[in-house]
Amino acid sequence: MPKKQEIEITILPDGRVEYTVVGVKGAHCADIAELLKVLGQVEQEQNTGEYYESERSGDVVIRH
């Protein structure tokens, strides 16, 4: 069974948007983050520990 992949999005009271990509490792996480840049200007980026874990080959599916 594939591991659950999520994007946690928080809209702050001042209108800024924060998001965390969960369950995606390495470069695949960066690919998703790049897609989310359409939300506006990026003020800060920070990689989580999952980014540095080894990647497992697989496909990322984005549904909207």
N, C-alpha and C positions, 0 to 999 in steps of 0.2 A: 504494500500500500504506500503511495507517495506521501511524503511529508507535507503537512499543511503549509501553505504559503499565504501570507497576508500583508496588507499595507495598512498600518494604523495611522489615521489622519486626525489631527487635532486642529480646530480653528480657535485661535486665541481671541480674547475680548477685543484686542486692538486690530483684529482682522488678519494678522499673520497666520500662516499655515505651517504646522510642523508635521512631518511624517516619518515613520519608521518602517522599513521593509523587514519583515520577519519570516524566517524559514527559507531564505534564499542566501546562498553563500557566494563569495568571491565576485568575479566579474559580472555574473548574472544580476547581482544586486545593483551594481553600478549601472547596468543597462536599464533597469527599471527606474532608478533614480533619475536618469537622463530623460526618460519619458515624462516624469512628473515635473520637470522644470518648466513645462508649459503653464503651470499654475502661477508663475510670476518670478520675480527676481530672487535669486538665491543669495541669502545673507551669510549662511554658514553651512558647512557640510561636516559631518562627523561619522566615521565608520564605526560600526559595532563589532563585537568580537566575531560574529558570524561571517563578516566580510573576510576575515583572515583565516577561516577554517577552509579545509580542502573542499573543492567543488566536486559535486557528483554530477555526472553527465545526465542531462535531461532537458526537457523543454519547459519553458515558462509560458503559461497561457494567461493573457490579460483579457478579461471579459468586461464589457461595459453596457 
